[in-house]
């Protein structure tokens, strides 16, 4: 039986190659980083804050082309909202 499964190395790879259209009304302020936005300073103490992970599944944090945080099920492995990252 031939498999139609595609293999992605990262969640970012999956999202970059996804063949779908973001729903109407979605924009860079809701779930996407604005590539033309103002660069932000590195947070004090290397702590990144998010809204937390409310769904099961993978997550990644990227700084430019470097994946600095990842998890297979971030709802379990990263239950808080603050993450220390080695910038």
PDB file of N, CA, C and O in Angstrom:
ATOM      1  N   UNK A   1       0.850  -1.180   0.000  1.00  0.00           N
ATOM      2  CA  UNK A   1       0.000   0.000   0.000  1.00  0.00           C
ATOM      3  C   UNK A   1       0.892   1.238   0.000  1.00  0.00           C
ATOM      4  O   UNK A   1       1.779   1.366   0.844  1.00  0.00           O
ATOM      5  N   UNK A   2       0.666   2.123  -0.916  1.00  0.00           N
ATOM      6  CA  UNK A   2       1.469   3.344  -1.005  1.00  0.00           C
ATOM      7  C   UNK A   2       1.010   4.338   0.048  1.00  0.00           C
ATOM      8  O   UNK A   2      -0.186   4.525   0.274  1.00  0.00           O
ATOM      9  N   UNK A   3       1.968   4.958   0.675  1.00  0.00           N
ATOM     10  CA  UNK A   3       1.654   5.944   1.706  1.00  0.00           C
ATOM     11  C   UNK A   3       1.714   7.340   1.115  1.00  0.00           C
ATOM     12  O   UNK A   3       2.632   7.668   0.363  1.00  0.00           O
ATOM     13  N   UNK A   4       0.735   8.158   1.456  1.00  0.00           N
ATOM     14  CA  UNK A   4       0.714   9.544   1.000  1.00  0.00           C
ATOM     15  C   UNK A   4       1.194  10.475   2.095  1.00  0.00           C
ATOM     16  O   UNK A   4       1.074  11.695   1.983  1.00  0.00           O
ATOM     17  N   UNK A   5       1.736   9.896   3.151  1.00  0.00           N
ATOM     18  CA  UNK A   5       2.182  10.688   4.298  1.00  0.00           C
ATOM     19  C   UNK A   5       3.371  11.556   3.919  1.00  0.00           C
ATOM     20  O   UNK A   5       4.317  11.094   3.280  1.00  0.00           O
ATOM     21  N   UNK A   6       3.309  12.820   4.322  1.00  0.00           N
ATOM     22  CA  UNK A   6       4.443  13.724   4.128  1.00  0.00           C
ATOM     23  C   UNK A   6       5.173  13.852   5.450  1.00  0.00           C
ATOM     24  O   UNK A   6       4.555  13.900   6.514  1.00  0.00           O
ATOM     25  N   UNK A   7       6.471  13.905   5.373  1.00  0.00           N
ATOM     26  CA  UNK A   7       7.286  14.032   6.577  1.00  0.00           C
ATOM     27  C   UNK A   7       7.846  15.453   6.639  1.00  0.00           C
ATOM     28  O   UNK A   7       8.472  15.923   5.689  1.00  0.00           O
ATOM     29  N   UNK A   8       7.617  16.125   7.753  1.00  0.00           N
ATOM     30  CA  UNK A   8       8.193  17.436   7.993  1.00  0.00           C
ATOM     31  C   UNK A   8       9.192  17.309   9.132  1.00  0.00           C
ATOM     32  O   UNK A   8       8.983  16.547  10.076  1.00  0.00           O
ATOM     33  N   UNK A   9      10.275  18.061   9.033  1.00  0.00           N
ATOM     34  CA  UNK A   9      11.276  18.019  10.083  1.00  0.00           C
ATOM     35  C   UNK A   9      10.876  18.856  11.285  1.00  0.00           C
ATOM     36  O   UNK A   9      11.243  18.530  12.414  1.00  0.00           O
ATOM     37  N   UNK A  10      10.134  19.923  11.062  1.00  0.00           N
ATOM     38  CA  UNK A  10       9.738  20.811  12.150  1.00  0.00           C
ATOM     39  C   UNK A  10       8.289  21.247  11.946  1.00  0.00           C
ATOM     40  O   UNK A  10       7.730  21.114  10.857  1.00  0.00           O
ATOM     41  N   UNK A  11       7.703  21.764  13.006  1.00  0.00           N
ATOM     42  CA  UNK A  11       6.359  22.319  12.899  1.00  0.00           C
ATOM     43  C   UNK A  11       6.364  23.523  11.958  1.00  0.00           C
ATOM     44  O   UNK A  11       5.407  23.748  11.217  1.00  0.00           O
ATOM     45  N   UNK A  12       7.441  24.284  11.994  1.00  0.00           N
ATOM     46  CA  UNK A  12       7.558  25.436  11.092  1.00  0.00           C
ATOM     47  C   UNK A  12       7.556  24.977   9.635  1.00  0.00           C
ATOM     48  O   UNK A  12       6.918  25.605   8.791  1.00  0.00           O
ATOM     49  N   UNK A  13       8.259  23.893   9.335  1.00  0.00           N
ATOM     50  CA  UNK A  13       8.282  23.329   7.994  1.00  0.00           C
ATOM     51  C   UNK A  13       6.863  22.953   7.561  1.00  0.00           C
ATOM     52  O   UNK A  13       6.455  23.231   6.433  1.00  0.00           O
ATOM     53  N   UNK A  14       6.129  22.327   8.458  1.00  0.00           N
ATOM     54  CA  UNK A  14       4.745  21.949   8.176  1.00  0.00           C
ATOM     55  C   UNK A  14       3.896  23.180   7.856  1.00  0.00           C
ATOM     56  O   UNK A  14       3.147  23.189   6.880  1.00  0.00           O
ATOM     57  N   UNK A  15       4.020  24.206   8.677  1.00  0.00           N
ATOM     58  CA  UNK A  15       3.213  25.414   8.471  1.00  0.00           C
ATOM     59  C   UNK A  15       3.614  26.148   7.192  1.00  0.00           C
ATOM     60  O   UNK A  15       2.755  26.662   6.475  1.00  0.00           O
ATOM     61  N   UNK A  16       4.916  26.196   6.904  1.00  0.00           N
ATOM     62  CA  UNK A  16       5.376  26.884   5.701  1.00  0.00           C
ATOM     63  C   UNK A  16       4.906  26.187   4.429  1.00  0.00           C
ATOM     64  O   UNK A  16       4.678  26.845   3.414  1.00  0.00           O
ATOM     65  N   UNK A  17       4.758  24.857   4.472  1.00  0.00           N
ATOM     66  CA  UNK A  17       4.370  24.087   3.292  1.00  0.00           C
ATOM     67  C   UNK A  17       2.882  23.746   3.256  1.00  0.00           C
ATOM     68  O   UNK A  17       2.424  23.074   2.333  1.00  0.00           O
ATOM     69  N   UNK A  18       2.137  24.198   4.242  1.00  0.00           N
ATOM     70  CA  UNK A  18       0.712  23.860   4.319  1.00  0.00           C
ATOM     71  C   UNK A  18      -0.040  24.420   3.116  1.00  0.00           C
ATOM     72  O   UNK A  18       0.219  25.534   2.661  1.00  0.00           O
ATOM     73  N   UNK A  19      -0.960  23.632   2.624  1.00  0.00           N
ATOM     74  CA  UNK A  19      -1.763  24.057   1.476  1.00  0.00           C
ATOM     75  C   UNK A  19      -3.159  24.398   1.965  1.00  0.00           C
ATOM     76  O   UNK A  19      -4.109  23.644   1.757  1.00  0.00           O
ATOM     77  N   UNK A  20      -3.262  25.518   2.601  1.00  0.00           N
ATOM     78  CA  UNK A  20      -4.546  25.969   3.108  1.00  0.00           C
ATOM     79  C   UNK A  20      -4.544  27.492   3.118  1.00  0.00           C
ATOM     80  O   UNK A  20      -3.496  28.121   2.972  1.00  0.00           O
ATOM     81  N   UNK A  21      -5.692  28.064   3.286  1.00  0.00           N
ATOM     82  CA  UNK A  21      -5.829  29.505   3.392  1.00  0.00           C
ATOM     83  C   UNK A  21      -6.264  29.837   4.811  1.00  0.00           C
ATOM     84  O   UNK A  21      -7.192  29.230   5.345  1.00  0.00           O
ATOM     85  N   UNK A  22      -5.603  30.782   5.402  1.00  0.00           N
ATOM     86  CA  UNK A  22      -5.989  31.223   6.736  1.00  0.00           C
ATOM     87  C   UNK A  22      -7.388  31.823   6.638  1.00  0.00           C
ATOM     88  O   UNK A  22      -7.714  32.486   5.654  1.00  0.00           O
ATOM     89  N   UNK A  23      -8.204  31.594   7.645  1.00  0.00           N
ATOM     90  CA  UNK A  23      -9.587  32.055   7.592  1.00  0.00           C
ATOM     91  C   UNK A  23      -9.676  33.569   7.452  1.00  0.00           C
ATOM     92  O   UNK A  23      -8.779  34.301   7.868  1.00  0.00           O
ATOM     93  N   UNK A  24     -10.755  34.013   6.869  1.00  0.00           N
ATOM     94  CA  UNK A  24     -10.983  35.443   6.676  1.00  0.00           C
ATOM     95  C   UNK A  24     -10.942  36.168   8.015  1.00  0.00           C
ATOM     96  O   UNK A  24     -11.533  35.710   8.993  1.00  0.00           O
ATOM     97  N   UNK A  25     -10.256  37.279   8.056  1.00  0.00           N
ATOM     98  CA  UNK A  25     -10.161  38.060   9.278  1.00  0.00           C
ATOM     99  C   UNK A  25      -8.908  37.768  10.090  1.00  0.00           C
ATOM    100  O   UNK A  25      -8.543  38.554  10.963  1.00  0.00           O
ATOM    101  N   UNK A  26      -8.243  36.644   9.814  1.00  0.00           N
ATOM    102  CA  UNK A  26      -6.993  36.335  10.520  1.00  0.00           C
ATOM    103  C   UNK A  26      -5.894  37.239   9.976  1.00  0.00           C
ATOM    104  O   UNK A  26      -5.878  37.559   8.788  1.00  0.00           O
ATOM    105  N   UNK A  27      -4.991  37.644  10.833  1.00  0.00           N
ATOM    106  CA  UNK A  27      -3.890  38.490  10.403  1.00  0.00           C
ATOM    107  C   UNK A  27      -2.661  38.206  11.256  1.00  0.00           C
ATOM    108  O   UNK A  27      -2.675  37.301  12.090  1.00  0.00           O
ATOM    109  N   UNK A  28      -1.607  38.973  11.049  1.00  0.00           N
ATOM    110  CA  UNK A  28      -0.361  38.752  11.771  1.00  0.00           C
ATOM    111  C   UNK A  28      -0.485  39.020  13.262  1.00  0.00           C
ATOM    112  O   UNK A  28       0.388  38.615  14.029  1.00  0.00           O
ATOM    113  N   UNK A  29      -1.532  39.682  13.688  1.00  0.00           N
ATOM    114  CA  UNK A  29      -1.709  39.960  15.104  1.00  0.00           C
ATOM    115  C   UNK A  29      -2.393  38.803  15.818  1.00  0.00           C
ATOM    116  O   UNK A  29      -2.538  38.826  17.040  1.00  0.00           O
ATOM    117  N   UNK A  30      -2.811  37.800  15.071  1.00  0.00           N
ATOM    118  CA  UNK A  30      -3.534  36.669  15.651  1.00  0.00           C
ATOM    119  C   UNK A  30      -2.892  35.365  15.196  1.00  0.00           C
ATOM    120  O   UNK A  30      -3.342  34.760  14.222  1.00  0.00           O
ATOM    121  N   UNK A  31      -1.853  34.929  15.886  1.00  0.00           N
ATOM    122  CA  UNK A  31      -1.273  33.630  15.595  1.00  0.00           C
ATOM    123  C   UNK A  31      -0.086  33.616  14.661  1.00  0.00           C
ATOM    124  O   UNK A  31       0.474  32.550  14.407  1.00  0.00           O
ATOM    125  N   UNK A  32       0.312  34.748  14.148  1.00  0.00           N
ATOM    126  CA  UNK A  32       1.457  34.797  13.243  1.00  0.00           C
ATOM    127  C   UNK A  32       2.362  35.957  13.647  1.00  0.00           C
ATOM    128  O   UNK A  32       1.899  36.956  14.198  1.00  0.00           O
ATOM    129  N   UNK A  33       3.658  35.813  13.368  1.00  0.00           N
ATOM    130  CA  UNK A  33       4.601  36.902  13.609  1.00  0.00           C
ATOM    131  C   UNK A  33       4.637  37.782  12.359  1.00  0.00           C
ATOM    132  O   UNK A  33       4.589  37.276  11.238  1.00  0.00           O
ATOM    133  N   UNK A  34       4.720  39.057  12.549  1.00  0.00           N
ATOM    134  CA  UNK A  34       4.781  39.996  11.434  1.00  0.00           C
ATOM    135  C   UNK A  34       6.233  40.137  10.993  1.00  0.00           C
ATOM    136  O   UNK A  34       7.037  40.720  11.721  1.00  0.00           O
ATOM    137  N   UNK A  35       6.591  39.615   9.811  1.00  0.00           N
ATOM    138  CA  UNK A  35       7.986  39.680   9.372  1.00  0.00           C
ATOM    139  C   UNK A  35       8.488  41.102   9.152  1.00  0.00           C
ATOM    140  O   UNK A  35       9.698  41.318   9.085  1.00  0.00           O
ATOM    141  N   UNK A  36       7.588  42.074   9.038  1.00  0.00           N
ATOM    142  CA  UNK A  36       7.994  43.468   8.853  1.00  0.00           C
ATOM    143  C   UNK A  36       7.856  44.267  10.141  1.00  0.00           C
ATOM    144  O   UNK A  36       8.018  45.487  10.138  1.00  0.00           O
ATOM    145  N   UNK A  37       7.558  43.583  11.240  1.00  0.00           N
ATOM    146  CA  UNK A  37       7.372  44.250  12.521  1.00  0.00           C
ATOM    147  C   UNK A  37       8.685  44.743  13.109  1.00  0.00           C
ATOM    148  O   UNK A  37       9.764  44.358  12.660  1.00  0.00           O
ATOM    149  N   UNK A  38       8.584  45.583  14.099  1.00  0.00           N
ATOM    150  CA  UNK A  38       9.748  46.127  14.786  1.00  0.00           C
ATOM    151  C   UNK A  38      10.417  45.038  15.616  1.00  0.00           C
ATOM    152  O   UNK A  38       9.745  44.381  16.411  1.00  0.00           O
ATOM    153  N   UNK A  39      11.735  44.827  15.452  1.00  0.00           N
ATOM    154  CA  UNK A  39      12.430  43.837  16.283  1.00  0.00           C
ATOM    155  C   UNK A  39      12.279  44.181  17.761  1.00  0.00           C
ATOM    156  O   UNK A  39      12.352  45.347  18.149  1.00  0.00           O
ATOM    157  N   UNK A  40      12.072  43.175  18.561  1.00  0.00           N
ATOM    158  CA  UNK A  40      11.880  43.366  19.992  1.00  0.00           C
ATOM    159  C   UNK A  40      13.165  43.028  20.740  1.00  0.00           C
ATOM    160  O   UNK A  40      13.914  42.155  20.303  1.00  0.00           O
ATOM    161  N   UNK A  41      13.435  43.701  21.861  1.00  0.00           N
ATOM    162  CA  UNK A  41      14.636  43.393  22.641  1.00  0.00           C
ATOM    163  C   UNK A  41      14.500  42.029  23.315  1.00  0.00           C
ATOM    164  O   UNK A  41      13.393  41.529  23.521  1.00  0.00           O
ATOM    165  N   UNK A  42      15.637  41.441  23.652  1.00  0.00           N
ATOM    166  CA  UNK A  42      15.629  40.183  24.402  1.00  0.00           C
ATOM    167  C   UNK A  42      15.083  40.472  25.787  1.00  0.00           C
ATOM    168  O   UNK A  42      15.548  41.401  26.449  1.00  0.00           O
ATOM    169  N   UNK A  43      14.111  39.702  26.239  1.00  0.00           N
ATOM    170  CA  UNK A  43      13.516  39.951  27.553  1.00  0.00           C
ATOM    171  C   UNK A  43      14.516  39.780  28.692  1.00  0.00           C
ATOM    172  O   UNK A  43      15.450  38.983  28.591  1.00  0.00           O
ATOM    173  N   UNK A  44      14.321  40.522  29.765  1.00  0.00           N
ATOM    174  CA  UNK A  44      15.173  40.414  30.950  1.00  0.00           C
ATOM    175  C   UNK A  44      15.151  38.989  31.479  1.00  0.00           C
ATOM    176  O   UNK A  44      14.089  38.375  31.581  1.00  0.00           O
ATOM    177  N   UNK A  45      16.313  38.467  31.814  1.00  0.00           N
ATOM    178  CA  UNK A  45      16.405  37.123  32.369  1.00  0.00           C
ATOM    179  C   UNK A  45      16.179  36.018  31.357  1.00  0.00           C
ATOM    180  O   UNK A  45      16.123  34.846  31.728  1.00  0.00           O
ATOM    181  N   UNK A  46      16.048  36.371  30.075  1.00  0.00           N
ATOM    182  CA  UNK A  46      15.838  35.356  29.048  1.00  0.00           C
ATOM    183  C   UNK A  46      14.486  34.677  29.131  1.00  0.00           C
ATOM    184  O   UNK A  46      14.334  33.546  28.667  1.00  0.00           O
ATOM    185  N   UNK A  47      13.499  35.345  29.715  1.00  0.00           N
ATOM    186  CA  UNK A  47      12.184  34.735  29.908  1.00  0.00           C
ATOM    187  C   UNK A  47      11.225  35.200  28.815  1.00  0.00           C
ATOM    188  O   UNK A  47      11.038  36.398  28.602  1.00  0.00           O
ATOM    189  N   UNK A  48      10.629  34.244  28.135  1.00  0.00           N
ATOM    190  CA  UNK A  48       9.609  34.518  27.137  1.00  0.00           C
ATOM    191  C   UNK A  48       8.248  34.237  27.756  1.00  0.00           C
ATOM    192  O   UNK A  48       8.083  33.256  28.481  1.00  0.00           O
ATOM    193  N   UNK A  49       7.293  35.079  27.478  1.00  0.00           N
ATOM    194  CA  UNK A  49       5.934  34.881  28.002  1.00  0.00           C
ATOM    195  C   UNK A  49       4.994  34.640  26.826  1.00  0.00           C
ATOM    196  O   UNK A  49       5.065  35.315  25.799  1.00  0.00           O
ATOM    197  N   UNK A  50       4.118  33.667  27.004  1.00  0.00           N
ATOM    198  CA  UNK A  50       3.092  33.390  25.996  1.00  0.00           C
ATOM    199  C   UNK A  50       1.734  33.340  26.682  1.00  0.00           C
ATOM    200  O   UNK A  50       1.620  33.592  27.881  1.00  0.00           O
ATOM    201  N   UNK A  51       0.729  33.019  25.924  1.00  0.00           N
ATOM    202  CA  UNK A  51      -0.605  32.867  26.499  1.00  0.00           C
ATOM    203  C   UNK A  51      -0.794  31.483  27.091  1.00  0.00           C
ATOM    204  O   UNK A  51      -1.854  31.183  27.640  1.00  0.00           O
ATOM    205  N   UNK A  52       0.224  30.633  26.987  1.00  0.00           N
ATOM    206  CA  UNK A  52       0.105  29.256  27.458  1.00  0.00           C
ATOM    207  C   UNK A  52      -0.444  28.377  26.351  1.00  0.00           C
ATOM    208  O   UNK A  52      -0.940  28.872  25.338  1.00  0.00           O
ATOM    209  N   UNK A  53      -0.354  27.082  26.548  1.00  0.00           N
ATOM    210  CA  UNK A  53      -0.812  26.139  25.533  1.00  0.00           C
ATOM    211  C   UNK A  53      -2.094  25.498  26.012  1.00  0.00           C
ATOM    212  O   UNK A  53      -2.105  24.794  27.021  1.00  0.00           O
ATOM    213  N   UNK A  54      -3.157  25.736  25.302  1.00  0.00           N
ATOM    214  CA  UNK A  54      -4.464  25.244  25.724  1.00  0.00           C
ATOM    215  C   UNK A  54      -4.916  24.026  24.935  1.00  0.00           C
ATOM    216  O   UNK A  54      -5.989  23.485  25.199  1.00  0.00           O
ATOM    217  N   UNK A  55      -4.110  23.583  23.967  1.00  0.00           N
ATOM    218  CA  UNK A  55      -4.471  22.402  23.190  1.00  0.00           C
ATOM    219  C   UNK A  55      -3.314  21.415  23.192  1.00  0.00           C
ATOM    220  O   UNK A  55      -2.154  21.805  23.324  1.00  0.00           O
ATOM    221  N   UNK A  56      -3.632  20.152  23.046  1.00  0.00           N
ATOM    222  CA  UNK A  56      -2.602  19.124  22.948  1.00  0.00           C
ATOM    223  C   UNK A  56      -1.951  19.201  21.575  1.00  0.00           C
ATOM    224  O   UNK A  56      -2.601  19.515  20.578  1.00  0.00           O
ATOM    225  N   UNK A  57      -0.671  18.912  21.544  1.00  0.00           N
ATOM    226  CA  UNK A  57       0.029  18.885  20.267  1.00  0.00           C
ATOM    227  C   UNK A  57       1.356  19.606  20.341  1.00  0.00           C
ATOM    228  O   UNK A  57       1.724  20.156  21.379  1.00  0.00           O
ATOM    229  N   UNK A  58       2.068  19.598  19.231  1.00  0.00           N
ATOM    230  CA  UNK A  58       3.415  20.168  19.204  1.00  0.00           C
ATOM    231  C   UNK A  58       3.413  21.688  19.216  1.00  0.00           C
ATOM    232  O   UNK A  58       2.423  22.334  18.876  1.00  0.00           O
ATOM    233  N   UNK A  59       4.560  22.243  19.621  1.00  0.00           N
ATOM    234  CA  UNK A  59       4.765  23.687  19.558  1.00  0.00           C
ATOM    235  C   UNK A  59       6.246  23.947  19.340  1.00  0.00           C
ATOM    236  O   UNK A  59       7.090  23.110  19.660  1.00  0.00           O
ATOM    237  N   UNK A  60       6.546  25.102  18.800  1.00  0.00           N
ATOM    238  CA  UNK A  60       7.927  25.529  18.587  1.00  0.00           C
ATOM    239  C   UNK A  60       8.011  27.034  18.771  1.00  0.00           C
ATOM    240  O   UNK A  60       7.048  27.759  18.520  1.00  0.00           O
ATOM    241  N   UNK A  61       9.172  27.492  19.211  1.00  0.00           N
ATOM    242  CA  UNK A  61       9.480  28.917  19.260  1.00  0.00           C
ATOM    243  C   UNK A  61      10.726  29.110  18.412  1.00  0.00           C
ATOM    244  O   UNK A  61      11.733  28.429  18.600  1.00  0.00           O
ATOM    245  N   UNK A  62      10.644  30.042  17.481  1.00  0.00           N
ATOM    246  CA  UNK A  62      11.753  30.326  16.577  1.00  0.00           C
ATOM    247  C   UNK A  62      12.218  31.761  16.773  1.00  0.00           C
ATOM    248  O   UNK A  62      11.406  32.671  16.939  1.00  0.00           O
ATOM    249  N   UNK A  63      13.531  31.952  16.752  1.00  0.00           N
ATOM    250  CA  UNK A  63      14.140  33.280  16.697  1.00  0.00           C
ATOM    251  C   UNK A  63      14.892  33.331  15.380  1.00  0.00           C
ATOM    252  O   UNK A  63      15.943  32.707  15.230  1.00  0.00           O
ATOM    253  N   UNK A  64      14.361  34.063  14.446  1.00  0.00           N
ATOM    254  CA  UNK A  64      14.872  34.088  13.079  1.00  0.00           C
ATOM    255  C   UNK A  64      14.866  32.665  12.536  1.00  0.00           C
ATOM    256  O   UNK A  64      13.796  32.070  12.408  1.00  0.00           O
ATOM    257  N   UNK A  65      16.009  32.109  12.216  1.00  0.00           N
ATOM    258  CA  UNK A  65      16.076  30.765  11.642  1.00  0.00           C
ATOM    259  C   UNK A  65      16.509  29.710  12.653  1.00  0.00           C
ATOM    260  O   UNK A  65      16.899  28.609  12.264  1.00  0.00           O
ATOM    261  N   UNK A  66      16.448  30.025  13.938  1.00  0.00           N
ATOM    262  CA  UNK A  66      16.897  29.095  14.982  1.00  0.00           C
ATOM    263  C   UNK A  66      15.707  28.669  15.837  1.00  0.00           C
ATOM    264  O   UNK A  66      15.015  29.509  16.413  1.00  0.00           O
ATOM    265  N   UNK A  67      15.474  27.368  15.915  1.00  0.00           N
ATOM    266  CA  UNK A  67      14.424  26.852  16.800  1.00  0.00           C
ATOM    267  C   UNK A  67      15.001  26.798  18.206  1.00  0.00           C
ATOM    268  O   UNK A  67      15.950  26.056  18.461  1.00  0.00           O
ATOM    269  N   UNK A  68      14.433  27.580  19.119  1.00  0.00           N
ATOM    270  CA  UNK A  68      14.989  27.705  20.467  1.00  0.00           C
ATOM    271  C   UNK A  68      14.170  26.968  21.520  1.00  0.00           C
ATOM    272  O   UNK A  68      14.614  26.831  22.660  1.00  0.00           O
ATOM    273  N   UNK A  69      12.995  26.497  21.160  1.00  0.00           N
ATOM    274  CA  UNK A  69      12.159  25.751  22.095  1.00  0.00           C
ATOM    275  C   UNK A  69      11.224  24.872  21.281  1.00  0.00           C
ATOM    276  O   UNK A  69      10.686  25.302  20.261  1.00  0.00           O
ATOM    277  N   UNK A  70      11.034  23.641  21.735  1.00  0.00           N
ATOM    278  CA  UNK A  70      10.115  22.744  21.052  1.00  0.00           C
ATOM    279  C   UNK A  70       9.547  21.750  22.043  1.00  0.00           C
ATOM    280  O   UNK A  70      10.130  21.494  23.097  1.00  0.00           O
ATOM    281  N   UNK A  71       8.424  21.205  21.696  1.00  0.00           N
ATOM    282  CA  UNK A  71       7.811  20.183  22.520  1.00  0.00           C
ATOM    283  C   UNK A  71       6.813  19.384  21.716  1.00  0.00           C
ATOM    284  O   UNK A  71       6.146  19.923  20.833  1.00  0.00           O
ATOM    285  N   UNK A  72       6.706  18.096  22.013  1.00  0.00           N
ATOM    286  CA  UNK A  72       5.779  17.222  21.308  1.00  0.00           C
ATOM    287  C   UNK A  72       4.341  17.416  21.743  1.00  0.00           C
ATOM    288  O   UNK A  72       3.415  17.275  20.943  1.00  0.00           O
ATOM    289  N   UNK A  73       4.157  17.740  23.016  1.00  0.00           N
ATOM    290  CA  UNK A  73       2.825  18.045  23.535  1.00  0.00           C
ATOM    291  C   UNK A  73       3.005  19.153  24.561  1.00  0.00           C
ATOM    292  O   UNK A  73       3.154  18.891  25.754  1.00  0.00           O
ATOM    293  N   UNK A  74       2.990  20.368  24.095  1.00  0.00           N
ATOM    294  CA  UNK A  74       3.336  21.511  24.943  1.00  0.00           C
ATOM    295  C   UNK A  74       2.316  21.783  26.032  1.00  0.00           C
ATOM    296  O   UNK A  74       2.636  22.434  27.026  1.00  0.00           O
ATOM    297  N   UNK A  75       1.108  21.302  25.866  1.00  0.00           N
ATOM    298  CA  UNK A  75       0.103  21.443  26.919  1.00  0.00           C
ATOM    299  C   UNK A  75       0.571  20.722  28.185  1.00  0.00           C
ATOM    300  O   UNK A  75       0.294  21.174  29.296  1.00  0.00           O
ATOM    301  N   UNK A  76       1.280  19.601  28.018  1.00  0.00           N
ATOM    302  CA  UNK A  76       1.801  18.845  29.163  1.00  0.00           C
ATOM    303  C   UNK A  76       3.213  19.264  29.551  1.00  0.00           C
ATOM    304  O   UNK A  76       3.500  19.451  30.733  1.00  0.00           O
ATOM    305  N   UNK A  77       4.105  19.413  28.560  1.00  0.00           N
ATOM    306  CA  UNK A  77       5.514  19.666  28.883  1.00  0.00           C
ATOM    307  C   UNK A  77       5.809  21.127  29.216  1.00  0.00           C
ATOM    308  O   UNK A  77       6.811  21.407  29.873  1.00  0.00           O
ATOM    309  N   UNK A  78       4.974  22.055  28.788  1.00  0.00           N
ATOM    310  CA  UNK A  78       5.153  23.484  29.064  1.00  0.00           C
ATOM    311  C   UNK A  78       3.831  24.055  29.570  1.00  0.00           C
ATOM    312  O   UNK A  78       3.198  24.855  28.881  1.00  0.00           O
ATOM    313  N   UNK A  79       3.410  23.651  30.768  1.00  0.00           N
ATOM    314  CA  UNK A  79       2.077  24.031  31.235  1.00  0.00           C
ATOM    315  C   UNK A  79       1.937  25.496  31.654  1.00  0.00           C
ATOM    316  O   UNK A  79       0.817  25.997  31.755  1.00  0.00           O
ATOM    317  N   UNK A  80       3.040  26.186  31.897  1.00  0.00           N
ATOM    318  CA  UNK A  80       2.957  27.579  32.342  1.00  0.00           C
ATOM    319  C   UNK A  80       2.923  28.551  31.189  1.00  0.00           C
ATOM    320  O   UNK A  80       2.716  28.171  30.037  1.00  0.00           O
ATOM    321  N   UNK A  81       3.128  29.805  31.514  1.00  0.00           N
ATOM    322  CA  UNK A  81       3.128  30.851  30.497  1.00  0.00           C
ATOM    323  C   UNK A  81       4.492  31.499  30.325  1.00  0.00           C
ATOM    324  O   UNK A  81       4.690  32.273  29.388  1.00  0.00           O
ATOM    325  N   UNK A  82       5.435  31.199  31.209  1.00  0.00           N
ATOM    326  CA  UNK A  82       6.781  31.769  31.136  1.00  0.00           C
ATOM    327  C   UNK A  82       7.780  30.663  30.834  1.00  0.00           C
ATOM    328  O   UNK A  82       7.742  29.596  31.447  1.00  0.00           O
ATOM    329  N   UNK A  83       8.683  30.925  29.877  1.00  0.00           N
ATOM    330  CA  UNK A  83       9.668  29.937  29.459  1.00  0.00           C
ATOM    331  C   UNK A  83      11.030  30.605  29.408  1.00  0.00           C
ATOM    332  O   UNK A  83      11.176  31.685  28.835  1.00  0.00           O
ATOM    333  N   UNK A  84      12.025  29.968  30.005  1.00  0.00           N
ATOM    334  CA  UNK A  84      13.385  30.492  29.937  1.00  0.00           C
ATOM    335  C   UNK A  84      14.035  29.967  28.670  1.00  0.00           C
ATOM    336  O   UNK A  84      14.062  28.762  28.422  1.00  0.00           O
ATOM    337  N   UNK A  85      14.554  30.882  27.880  1.00  0.00           N
ATOM    338  CA  UNK A  85      15.176  30.531  26.608  1.00  0.00           C
ATOM    339  C   UNK A  85      16.596  31.066  26.604  1.00  0.00           C
ATOM    340  O   UNK A  85      16.847  32.190  27.039  1.00  0.00           O
ATOM    341  N   UNK A  86      17.523  30.256  26.110  1.00  0.00           N
ATOM    342  CA  UNK A  86      18.913  30.680  25.988  1.00  0.00           C
ATOM    343  C   UNK A  86      19.053  31.492  24.706  1.00  0.00           C
ATOM    344  O   UNK A  86      19.315  30.944  23.635  1.00  0.00           O
ATOM    345  N   UNK A  87      18.878  32.795  24.828  1.00  0.00           N
ATOM    346  CA  UNK A  87      18.963  33.666  23.667  1.00  0.00           C
ATOM    347  C   UNK A  87      20.395  33.777  23.211  1.00  0.00           C
ATOM    348  O   UNK A  87      20.680  34.473  22.236  1.00  0.00           O
TER     349      UNK A  87
END
